[in-house]
Amino acid sequence: MARVDISDQTMAVSLDGDALHIWPVSTARPGKFTPVGTFHPQSLRRMHYSSLYNNAPMPWSIFFYGNFAIHGTTAVELLGCPASAGCIRLAPENAEVLYGLVLQAGFADTWIIVQE
């Protein structure tokens, strides 16, 4: 499970009830939004390039709601602050770990919870 807290700009990751990681994230900057709710992954892309934002690289993408994904970012200096167009950004090495956990658990057993 990945629980994203928009107010704290953090993600807590657990597997089978065991806490594994707490990572800083970037969610939507002012004027944009990150969907709130409970989701399952819809698709995975090891490397995706955004068709909406000038082919911005989105490594280790976990799409969970339409065009919204959890993915790695090169703007690691902004992690911990709202900075994205709506996606949930992670440090690339953390996004890779999460991607691997999703592959291990499977879509149906992976929960993405996004709360304000």
Helices and strands as residue ranges (DSSP letters): E 2-5, E 10-15, E 18-24, E 37-39, E 43-49, E 57-65, E 68-72, G 76-78, E 88-90, H 92-105, E 112-115
